[in-house]
Amino acid sequence: MDEKQKNTKECPRNSILDFNFSWVLLIVYLAFLFGIWFAQNQTAQFVPGDYVGAPYFFISIFCGLVFSFLLYNGGKILFAKLSGYRILSLHLLGFMFDAPKDKFKFHYDILSFFELQLRFVPKDDDLEKNPRKIFLGGFILEGILIIAVLLSFFLLKPTEGRTLGSGIAWTLLFGACYGFLTPLYEILPFRQDYPTDMFNLLVTKSKDDQIAYNLLQVNRRRELSGEDFLHREFESYESFYGARALYFLYLDHLYASRLEKAFNTLESMKYYNKYFDDSDRYQYEEESIYLRFFIDDDSAADQIYLSLKKDDKKEVTSPRDVADYRSAVLIAGYIAVDAEKVKNIASEFDQKMSKFQEDSRRLQKEKDLFKAAYNKVVKNKPEFNLTNR
């Protein structure tokens, strides 16, 4: 990392895409739905008497939202297939479908009930593929739907009389309006909790950013399969997906015991921290804690942990990915001083590793690093009455 980066706490170039507008836009979405509901109330005079009320609103809202959601994501799946991608994961209402290889694996996670996620990965792990058509696919099918609904609305000729045709016409129109919530969420060009399609279009204009996007998706797949991560160096990491490539470079240095380069790469991750989301921003702190413990700088590791926000503390103490466990066991042993927590983390690590069918270099390295971390706790916390692995 150059001197300019070393003397700067944050990446100097700021743009509107660097700020999370989720809470602000939530108000926009609620106002949009309320506005449609209010407008629909004004059309009751055109709807048959026995249809006005709950059926009129329920059918419009439910069918509009569900059909639009399915159509929009169907468009993404179609264009992903045409672009040489396949579905990597589908998470909806706690139902988790992941496909590290050819078949989907399912599990249910109540803690992920509000998570809505559809991810794609390039076939054959080809980093050169262009993902931008995926981000356009949903908009194209939604555009076709809007045209079809408007044509149907005018063909049915809603009148002042409460006719069946008029009722169907208004139901279709407001169903499409409610359903527009999905493309509205995706089309606003702002950063939110999860990257939207318009945001992805804006941040994958260059070839390097497209490669970095693919790299992240491929390594997400490899996290699930246990295969070795891919890594790639770029001329610049000052982008939403480019910054994430640093984590895989860091792990490559760590596995090869190039500690100086590993520390420098972590510093670069800190420098480009604003590009990371809440889901992976913790990685810098987690690995910083691990390396401090690794070089026996326990007080520095403790200070880093104490400086974390509540949510980040939860992330580094609740391991999810394979690389999370070695830091978590050190925190449990040295900072939380909790023998049962150490045992539980070790048990969870063994269970996770047993699910992988192949023992890649990455998995073997993580086994060795976890073993060293666990045995460090055993040695320095004799009161835990633990035995070496």
Disulfide bonds with the S-S distance in Angstrom:
none
